[in-house]
Amino acid sequence: MLNRSMFIKFLLSFLIFAVILAGAFWLMDYLGTGEMSLEIVLMFFCIMALYVFVSFFWFVVKPIRSVLSQMQLVMNGKKFKKVYTRRVDEVGVLANFFNQMTQSFTEVADDIQDRNRILDELAVAAELQKEIFPDEVPQLDQLKIVAKNRPATELGGDSYDFIETKDKLYMYVGDVTGHGVTAGLIMAMVNAMIDSFATTYTNARDVMIQTNNHIKKYVKPSMYMTLVMLCWDKAAKKMTYVGGGHEHILVYRKAKGEIDDIVSGGTALGMTEDATATAVEKEILLAPGDLVVLYTDGITEAKNESEELYGLERLKSTILDYGQTYTAAGVSHHIATDLSSFVGDESQIDDMTLIVVEKT
């Protein structure tokens, strides 16, 4: 529907046509009613009709075609131009709507490009992070070890590793607060530091202290990493541990069919300037068939559709159900299966890491 501006334009055209037509009739009356007079009237009528047609094309059809041509370019994915107009009628509204719509499309396209670029960078970082994790899990005559890791995002904050020296085997599980790029970077730094200090110092306590004191220099107060480290002395056939504010250590005693729930203790890495006072190394006595289970809170805090937590007690129950019959590999498998059954189709909200060590 035409607005007032367009209506006035066509009204003026009609008035001009009426004046010309009235003049033609006057001229016809003045000259008589001969054929020449009728031809003059028809000529004026044709001229006026042409004027109305040209006016309609110029003021209505051409602007609309201009907008439609740009819309066609948009739909074909080709480069388009902004439609410039000062009109305030329906055509002007259409042109302004087109401009606003394409501006929104452009902003969305830019956002998508930025998002795709970030996703590509995260994919590369995730591939690099995979290189940090151990390719193989060491197997000793006295120990059988199984490790599983599943990040919640492309770049996870959970960490685990095995560092074997001539006399010792260090193994640990860590969890940086949150997940994503920052968590992944902190995890990578901690891995590198532990790998370096494990070959420099002779016990897990010193490795933990040095790692904490160095990582504190690089992380914000709100960022920290919980960690628990086991150290197997090959000659003494003795297992010790040092806690850094991490989850409990679960030790399945096969002879008794029971679980020792050990508080790992200590303070998370990066929370104190010096961990000398909080890092304590203690021994875990192990008999053949016993299992040591390390994990991150992504397992115990996993939720099902009812918002229930998997929990520490269910984890213990699963270990008790299968620890008597299965080896480390079997128990690890059944924990993963039970966890998957519990969670169902719910999205994973945190990284998950599990290590099961069996004393043979």
Steps between C-alpha positions, in 0.01 A plus 500: 500500500637841394558759768415870496811604303434257217131589500579870457732425209237301316233757583713775345549282194125450476432875538753578228333244280157651576621852417657384175186305411279802576725712283473246224119511516507879495730494199274246338198725557690801370617326182186298440445127519706394203731206482798720575348600834441138599856411406625780721299365793630148443852634480462681832350185653792286382752753630328505837479122517869480420572755772302301757675177398846655516418659837378169639810321370738766630347544846381143573627227268863609469565535879331168570701330224816650651421342839396169343820480293710539816287238676567263211874552544468422873306180433762391244779563747652776287633840595225755549471875557311713743182655356513878542172691517349805667145384448271452797226308322456123474789473257722686745388269780582198280846641419575576866384154603729347238795706625439405863452135409821480295689684775386233745602228252844658467548514876387138539733392218790679670413332831488161328838561340648599837343197665629267230846650536491445877376143454781432254754635748348291780515191281871560438557562874309182584721299265808651663358418844458138400872491436555594866311197629702176513484284189544187707436406861809344659466146628736370768547152636334606826234737356230487233359842410199617298424867420199666339437866416200670338498882480171689511619750238755503221757626750475333840632592845557147631852368495677172560841364423760237582867589544734205534854540624762240577376449857146641509171516314301818561135512400247772566151634428426872502202728441523869414206718606258521209583384150579656165798696373630638832460168678675323213796737514543460878476125463774505235728709724452268798571194288823650374612601850426162658679324217806718560501485881438122511837447334671753729367413846488160666157501668141598425485761776780711353350468151166627632658791693707618204207475261277704731762768565566548130142484372395765752707752305290453186138456611240739637377452860170367366673231294643190664544128442421215734732204464591170663825321423603141555861391509605136462846413625616214279768369735308531826169396332332776694219739402483854640273795421490879533174692485434843357141560606368230265224238525529202731726204422304175496692183588319168447625231736438174317569273797231675707269614219508850646592851391730737686386856433812716536479880512777616269565817706725790412415825320415549134787613280511876461309584818804561720836663438684208659362147541776380732273499806205326333667240277528174696609168349338189648519129424220275373553137598398271214452125476471300177160558338444836668382791281573872528244722326567866410235716333382857444174655616361484146415139588351543848315819401354364176120546493210301360172638362367534857794724595634228733878470545684180422678553829787349693286228659384365164859498378601300807208262450604432141857426609372264770273322249781423255826527697491143627460347153665737255845645443575870468387497136170331587423731792581806288269375226211435740537844662479662156200284404312569823571873470373506142185311601438743787546816295299379201453766233595791724781724376843466657567815704853435624814314401532141622821317582544159660812300592486151650823346631519131594771350722595162352 
